[in-house]
Amino acid sequence: QVHLVESGGGLVQAGGSLRLSCAASGGVFSISAIEWYRQAPGKQREWLARITSDDITSNADSVKGRFAISRDNAKNTVYLQMNSLKPEDTSVYYCAARGDYGDEYWGQGTQVTVSS
């Protein structure tokens, strides 16, 4: 199994930046992709970005140009760099790992609050 821990959230003013981290432990060799999502109260979970084991990245149109996903394999950590933050970005941000054999793992989430 895989254990994921998000960190890096907090309170930031509009226009500022944050870098979220997703640290993976356990059966990390089985991970085929890690994705970032966010979910605000009363809203559906929104997919944001994906990075595969082949280092292929993709981003949602809603955050393309502002958010970027990357990873540090030596640290078993995936990052979400968030720039030009807006109040609408306020949400709980989650990372999820997809295993090679169809399994799925989620972190506990980290709160991002953007003030105007």
Secondary structure, DSSP 8 states (H G I E B T S, - for coil): -EEEEEE--EEEETT--EEEEEEEEESGGGEEEEEEEEE-TTS--EEEEEEETT--EEE-TTTBTTEEEEEEGGGTEEEEEE-S--GGG-EEEEEEEEETTS-EEE---EEEEEE-
